[in-house]
Amino acid sequence: MKVGQPGEIIYEPVLLAQLPDGRIFLEAHRDPYRKKSEQPLQFVRELAAANNVDKAIDWKKAADVTSRDEGIAREIGAISH
């Protein structure tokens, strides 16, 4: 990207992703505007259930990631690869 090109800002303090190989990652950022859920772990539970991956998640790992708000994607699958 060059200076002056248009860009897009995406406001998603919590991101959940499942890779093609089945690994599940969670990334949580500080939510300075408090526009999203004040309970990020509950938001992750709802998102995971809606995408049928809730049983494949290690919820202790997920709680740790959401409590840190460090903005780094961490693997949270119940079975690590």
N, C-alpha and C positions, 0 to 999 in steps of 0.2 A: 504494500500500500504506500502511496506517495502522499507527501504533505499536501493538504488542500483537497484530497479526494473525499467524497462523502462516505460516511460510515454509519453503522447502526449500533446503538447502545441497547443492550438487553438487560433488563432488570430481573434477575432470577437469583435470589440469595441462596437457594437450595437447588442443586442439580443432581439428578439420579440418572444413571446410564447403564445399560446392559450391552456388552460387546457381543459380536457374533459368536465368540467362543464360550459365551455364557457367563463370563465374569461380570460382576456388578460393582459399580463405583458410585460413591457419593461425595459431593463437594458442597461445603457450606461456607457461606461468606457472612460477615457482619451485615446486618440489615439496618443501615443508618436511617432510612425513611420509615421504617416500621409499617410498610404497606402490605407485607406478606404476613403469614402466620407468626404469631408470637410464640408458638410452640412448634419449632421446626421439625422435631422428631415425629409429632403427630401428623404434620404435613407429609413427611416421608412415608409414614405408614399408609396414609390414604393414597398417595401416588403409587406406592408399590402394589397395594391391593388392586388398584384400578388397572395396573399393567401385569397382573398375575405373577409377580415376582416376590411377594411378601414372604412366602415360605422358604425362599432361597437366600434370605438375608440374615446375617448374624446381627441381631438387634443391639447387642452390647457394643459391637463395633460402630454401628450406626449412631448410637447415643453418644459415643466418644467423639465422632466426627462432628456432629451437630453442636456439641458443647464447646468445641474448640474454635469454630468460626475462622479457620485459618486459610480457607480458599484453595485448598489443595485436594485434588481428587484422590480418595483413598478406597481401596478395595474392601467391600463389606459383605461379600458373599459368604454364606455359611460354609461353603467348601472352597478353599483357596486353590488356585491353579499354580 
